Amino acid sequence: MKPISLSVKRAILKDDFYKACCRCGADTVEWHHALQYGGSQLNEKFAIVPACHACHLAVDTTPDAKDYFKFVAISRMPGDKKMRYERYNWNQEKKRIIEHYPDFQIKYNLYVKS
């Protein structure tokens, strides 16, 4: 696991988004690196998502958990970051996830956008 830089930690601690699991809404969270680029975890605020312990563990055993966290991170990715990490087609990956799990947009709107 890649350590989260102090500047990213500070930004995360100031953001209310990180106060509840973005998958189930639980209020005790861990931080999950949801995106990789070039073989390593992205250490950017948008690429780290809040997950309760159960949802965080589910990443290793449940494919939809991993894809959901990836979907959330891509959805929160600023446009300039998509340019910075342009070798990967983030929009195509998001589209693939939505096609495979159409309810993710509903869950995202419930736990993330509200």
C-alpha angles and dihedrals in degrees: 000000000000114000115243112243119244093245092053091046090053092049092048093050091054094050119087090208089076095056096083136035108269090213104049106004097245112157100221108078146180123197118251125197098225101179136054128193127184091359098305137086116268108243095204127119095243091051094056116075133188115251132173115234094261094049091044090054090047090066089077096046108028120056093203092059092056092046092047093054089046089050091052093049093048090047090054095044112118116233093246090057091053086057092047091053094037098143088080122063100229094175092054091050091050090049091050091052094048091049091051096041109026093174092064092085090055093047090046091053090049100049105022111028098041 
